Amino acid sequence: MAYEMFRGSSLSIDKFGWSFLTREIWDPVQEEYGALVFIFGTLVSSMLALVLALPLSIGVAVFLSELAPDGSRTGVVSD
């Protein structure tokens, strides 16, 4: 997958170079492009999602495995 992504982006890498990943400027008029702001935003929002989801998912797993009634664990409702 990494090879195909590298191969598919070879034209962009040739034109803009590797500095594309470290530059902050995005100006299509001047043909200056940088992805650092977008990469940073993606990483921060992903970390925030993990910080919110991890405790909730662990709590649900503990509840279902230790505290929930048997019917809730298996999905079978007894009469």
Secondary structure, 3 states (H helix, E strand, C coil): CHHHHHHHCHHHHHHHCHHHHCCCCCECCCCECCCHHHHHHHHHHHHHHHHHHHHHHHHHHHHHHHHCCHHHHHCCCCC
